[in-house]
Amino acid sequence: MNMLLALPDEGKVLVFSLVTAVVAWLLAKINMGQYTQALAAVFAPIVITAVESWLAVIPPVFDDLTVSLLHLVVLFVSALGATVFAKRFKTPAIWLNGHPHPKG
């Protein structure tokens, strides 16, 4: 039987993105946003290693189910992010140009 030894690539990207978002939010609160990427690069591998150590505890019988659940979590979080983005920036002009076109 194969054991789930590592987090799938999609899971690693999700963890890195979430850690970056949390670090950016925390540093924005204390006006030190310039250190966001550096601290995210430090904390993301730590979180990934912790998640992978928890995955090693799961019996190999449930590996397929675990991978499926991880993919569902990645899909849910990405859909949630896309929904928040679409609601926050309602017009395509903001998406493309960064500012709305004047009406009229």
C-alpha positions as CSV (number, residue, x, y, z in Angstrom):
1,M,0.0,0.0,0.0
2,N,1.1,3.5,-0.7
3,M,1.3,5.9,2.2
4,L,0.4,9.5,1.9
5,L,3.8,10.9,2.7
6,A,3.4,14.5,1.4
7,L,0.8,17.1,1.0
8,P,-0.3,17.3,-2.7
9,D,1.0,20.2,-4.7
10,E,-2.5,21.9,-4.6
11,G,-2.5,21.7,-0.8
12,K,1.0,23.2,-0.6
13,V,-0.1,26.1,-2.8
14,L,-3.2,26.6,-0.6
15,V,-1.2,26.5,2.6
16,F,1.3,29.0,1.2
17,S,-1.5,31.3,0.0
18,L,-3.3,31.2,3.3
19,V,-0.2,31.8,5.3
20,T,0.7,34.7,3.1
21,A,-2.8,36.2,3.6
22,V,-2.7,35.8,7.3
23,V,0.8,37.2,7.6
24,A,-0.1,40.1,5.4
25,W,-3.2,40.8,7.4
26,L,-1.3,40.7,10.7
27,L,1.5,42.9,9.5
28,A,-0.9,45.4,8.0
29,K,-2.4,45.8,11.5
30,I,1.0,46.9,12.8
31,N,2.2,48.8,9.6
32,M,5.0,46.4,8.7
33,G,3.7,45.1,5.4
34,Q,7.1,45.2,3.7
35,Y,8.0,42.0,5.5
36,T,5.0,39.9,4.4
37,Q,6.7,37.8,1.7
38,A,9.7,37.1,3.9
39,L,7.7,36.0,6.9
40,A,5.3,33.9,4.7
41,A,8.3,32.2,3.2
42,V,9.5,31.3,6.7
43,F,6.1,30.2,8.2
44,A,4.6,28.3,5.2
45,P,7.1,25.4,5.2
46,I,6.6,25.1,9.0
47,V,2.8,24.8,8.5
48,I,3.3,22.4,5.6
49,T,5.6,20.2,7.7
50,A,3.0,20.2,10.5
51,V,0.2,19.2,8.2
52,E,2.3,16.5,6.6
53,S,3.2,15.1,10.0
54,W,-0.6,14.9,10.8
55,L,-1.2,13.1,7.5
56,A,1.4,10.5,8.4
57,V,-0.8,9.5,11.4
58,I,-3.8,8.6,9.1
59,P,-3.9,4.9,8.3
60,P,-2.9,4.0,4.7
61,V,-6.4,2.6,4.1
62,F,-7.8,6.1,4.1
63,D,-5.2,7.7,1.8
64,D,-7.6,8.0,-1.2
65,L,-10.3,9.5,0.9
66,T,-7.8,11.9,2.5
67,V,-6.5,13.1,-0.9
68,S,-10.1,13.6,-2.1
69,L,-11.0,15.6,1.0
70,L,-7.9,17.8,0.5
71,H,-8.9,18.5,-3.1
72,L,-12.4,19.4,-1.9
73,V,-10.9,21.8,0.6
74,V,-8.7,23.4,-2.0
75,L,-11.7,23.8,-4.4
76,F,-13.9,25.3,-1.7
77,V,-11.3,27.8,-0.6
78,S,-10.5,28.8,-4.1
79,A,-14.2,29.2,-5.0
80,L,-14.7,31.3,-1.8
81,G,-11.8,33.5,-2.8
82,A,-13.1,34.0,-6.3
83,T,-16.5,34.8,-5.0
84,V,-15.1,37.4,-2.6
85,F,-13.0,38.9,-5.3
86,A,-16.0,39.1,-7.7
87,K,-18.2,40.7,-5.1
88,R,-15.6,43.2,-4.1
89,F,-14.7,44.3,-7.6
90,K,-18.0,44.2,-9.5
91,T,-17.0,45.8,-12.8
92,P,-14.4,44.3,-15.2
93,A,-12.9,47.8,-15.6
94,I,-11.6,47.6,-12.1
95,W,-10.2,44.1,-12.7
96,L,-8.3,45.2,-15.8
97,N,-7.3,48.8,-15.1
98,G,-7.4,49.1,-11.3
99,H,-9.9,51.9,-11.4
100,P,-13.4,52.4,-12.6
101,H,-14.2,54.3,-15.7
102,P,-16.3,57.5,-15.2
103,K,-19.9,57.1,-16.1
104,G,-21.5,59.2,-18.7
